[in-house]
Amino acid sequence: MEYILSQVQVPPVATSMMGCLYGAVHTWDDTLTLTDLFGYSGHAFILNIERTLCPSGPTAWDWGAILFPLRQMLTMRRLCATHDMRSPDEMRELIWQRTVESIGAGRPAILWDLILPEFYLAYGYDLDKGEYLVQGLTAERVGGRVSCACLGKHTGKVWALFPAPHDAPNPTAARDLALRGTLHWYRWPNERDAQWTFGGEAWDVWITAMGEEEMAHNSSALSFNHVVYAECRLHAAAFLGAQGPAFAESAAAYEEVADALQALCALWPFPAPVPPLAKRRQCVEMLRRARDAEARAIAALDAALPERERPVRVG
């Protein structure tokens, strides 16, 4: 027996978590735009490099930090085998049960790592076959149907998100949390051998990797990063531009970041072979442009936030 939520749609975005959130939220609120979700979550502003996953460029975010501002707007329930102290198989079963309940209540669920290590929106299920009906990146490869046993099959991380309407959503509080978090993130005092490189320092890691022959050729995901972060910064500019005149300077600087990253995408599109060093040097110049424009954007954002909203400086 199948149960399907009609009129659920994931937009064609590179950032799979935001696409899935948009598809989920629109089942109860069609006023929130994709830019709103990028901005209120802080997703539009973050730049992280996970050293072991993909040291050649930014590919990952700290999901807990991103979800924190969104909790001001959504009732966001996360089930995670690691954090909930359950075995992966126990958590797969629990997530299946919760997904059936959520869809029964008219709300899709957001699942991690079903087909690729990306997010997918479960908008239905087949009880007889034990399959999720999903939308998202590469879902068409499997006809939009995946066994519930496949959850976490690439990463071993078994978890899911269950967004729901909030009784008293507070977009202003979410915005303030996201923008304060942006300044914190950018100035984070990175440790030399830490797992992550955050914020402003991540640009320099990315720039260095772009010029290294072995690093660039060993990363099949590198050109996808250009697309993801160009998308993020376009939404950063649009989100700040909608916050009023006080944020206009920061919005304009983020437009420069997005322009530089879009130029980078044109030089090295996705998917495409790794370009020769001469072209990668041009790519490096685009990254430097983006890095410098983001430094101006952060300075303008710091000046635009009222004193009470500014984070304590670190480092």
N, C-alpha and C positions, 0 to 999 in steps of 0.2 A: 504494500500500500504506500502510495506517495502522498506527501503533503507539500504544497508549493505556495509561497507567497508571490502573488502577481505584482507586477509593476515595481520590481526591485532592480536597480541598475547600478553597476559600478562604472564610473566614468573612465575613459582611457587615459590614465595618468601613470607616470613612472613610479610614483611613491605609493606603493600598494596599500599601506596602512591608511593613508588619507582617502584613497579611493574607496576603500571598504567602509570607513567611518561615514563618508558622505552617503554611500548607498544605504547604510543602516539608519542614519539619522533621518533621511528623507522619507522613511516610512511613517514618521510622526511629525516632522517639522520640515516643510519645504521652503522655509525662509532662510535657513542657514546655507550660505554658499560654500563652495570648495575653498575659496580664499579665507572665509571665516574660520574654517576648521584648521587650515594651515597656520593661520595667525594665532588664534586662541590657544592652540596646542603648543605653540612655540616651534613647531616643525619647520616653519618657513625660515627660521633664523639659525638653526643649529648646524654645526659642522664638526663631525667627529671622525676619527680614524681609529679603528680597532686593529692593533698591531699584528695580531696573529691571524685574523680573518682575512684582511686585505691591506697590508701595509703600504700598498702603492696608491691608496687614495681613500677618500671617505665613502663608506658603504653602510654605516650602521648608526643607530641612535640608542640612547639609554631610554627604553620605553617607559620606565617608571617615572622619569623626570618629565617626559612629554605628557603622560596621562594626568599628571598632577593638576595642571591648569584646567584641563577638560573636566575634571571632577566638579568644578564650579558650575558647569553647564549640563553635564550628563550624569546619570547614575551609572557608573562604570564598574562592572564586576569583572575581576580577572580570576581565572582558575589556572593554576600553574603547579605542575608536579613538584618542582623543586621547592617553591615557597610554601606550598600546602602540605609538604611532607608526605606525599603519596608516591607510589610506584608509577611509572609511566603507563602501565596497563590499567591500573585503577583510575588514573586521571583521564585516560582515553574514554573509559566507560562513563565517568562522571560528566565529562564534556559532552558526550553523545546525549546523555539524559537531559542536561541543561539546554542543549541546542534544540532538542525536540520540544521542551517546555517553552523556550523563548520564541521559536517559530510558531508554536501553538498560540502564543499571546500576540502574534503579529509582528514580532521583531526578529530580524536576521541576527545571526551570530558571526563573529569575526574569528577565523581560525588561522593558525600559523603553521606553515611548512606542511602542506598537503601534497603539492606537486613539485614546487621549488621552495627554497627558503624565503618565501614571501607570504603576504597576507591574502586570504581569500574570504569572500562573503558567502556564508551558507544561508541560502534563501529557501531551502527545502530539504527533504530527506525521503529516503525509501526504507521503510521499516523492514520489509521482507529481505532486502539485500544488504541492509546495514550500510547504506551509502549516503553521503552528503551530496546535495545538489548545490554547486558552487559557481560563482562568477569571480573573475579576477584574471591576473596575469597568467597566461598559458592554460587557462581552464579549458579552452577549446581543444587542447591536445588530448584530453581524456573525455571529451564529450560533456564536460561540466559535471561529471559524476566521479566521486572518489570514495573508496572504502573508509570507514571510520578508523580502521586499523592503521591507515597511512599517516595519521597525525604525528608530526615530528619525525618522519622517517629519515630526513637528511641530517638534521641537527641534533636529534635526540632530545630536543626541548619540547615538551608537551604542554601547551597552554593555549588559552583562548580568551577572547573579550566578549562581554555581553553588555553593550550599551543600552540604555533605556531612558525614557523621558525623565527629566528632573522636575521635582515639584515646584521649585523656585529657582530657575536658572539665573545665573548672575554673570552675564558676559563682561561687565566692567571689571569684576574681580578676576575673571579668567584672563582678560587682556593684561591687567596689571601684573599678574603672576608671570605671564609669558614674557612680557617685556623686561621685567626685572631679571627673570631667568636668562634672557638673552645676554644681558650685561654680565651676569655672573659667569655664564658659559664662556663668553669671549675672553674673559680675563682669568680663567681658571689656572691656578698654579700647577702646571703639569709636572709630574715626577718623571725623571729621566727614563726609567725602565717600567713605567706603569703600563697596564694593558691598553689604556685609551690615550689618545691625544685629542684634546678639546680645543675648540674656539680658535683664537687668533693663531696659535702655534700650529694648528692643523693645516693651515694654508701653506706654510713653509715645508711641511712634510710632503704635501701633495706636489708642490713645485719641484722639490728635489727628486721625487720618484718619477715625475714626467720626463726628466732628462737622463735617467739611468737606463741604459739599454736592457739589462737583465730584468730590472724591476718592471719596466713597461711591457716587455714581451711575455712576462710570466703572469700578467694580470688580464684575464679575459674580460673582467668586469670594469676595467678602467674607463673605457669610453661610455659605459652606462652611467658612471658617476657624473659625467658632464651633464647628461640629460636630467638626472635627478636633482642636482643642485641648481641648475638653471631654472627648473620648474619651481623649486623652493623659493629662490630669490625673486622670481616674478611675483609670487604670491606675497612675499615680504613687502615688496614695494607697493602692491595694491592694497594690502591690509593697512599699512601705515598711512597711505594716502587717504584712506577712508576715516582716519582717526582725528582729522582736523588740521588746521594750519600749523599748530605747534610741532607736528610730526612731518611737515612737508620737506624739510631739508634732509631728514633721514630717509624718507621715501625716495627722494631724488637720487640719493647716493646708492640705495639698494637697486634702483633702476640701472645705474651704471654697472653694478655687480652682475645683474642679470644679463645686460647687454654683452659684457665681456665673456660670460659663460656661454651665451648663445653663439658668439663668434668662435669660441672653442669647439662647440658642437659642430659648427660648419667645417672647421679644419679637420676634425676627427669625429665623423658621425658614428652613430651606433645603429646596427652593427657594421663594423668595417675592420680590415686588417690594421695592425699597428703601423702608423706612418713612419717614414724615415726620420732620422735625427733632425734634419734641417726643418722639417715641418713641426716636429715636436718642440723645437725651440720657439717657433711661433706660438705653439700652444702654451708654453711656459710664460710668454709675454702676456697672453690673455689671462692666465691665472694671476700673474702679478698685478695686472690692472684690477682684477676682481678683488684681490686681497687688499689693495690700497684703498679702493672705493669702499670696501666693507669697514675698514678702519675709520673712514670719515663718517660712515653711516652710524657706527657705534658711538662716536663722539657726539654726533648730532642727537642721537636717541638719549644719551646720558643728559644732555642739556635740556631736552624737551620734557623729561620726566620731572614732576615736582620733587622737591627735596625729600619728602617723606616716602617717595616711591623708589628712590635710588638705592641700589645695594651697597653694602659696605665693601669698600675696595679691598682686594686681597693681593698679596705679592708685592 
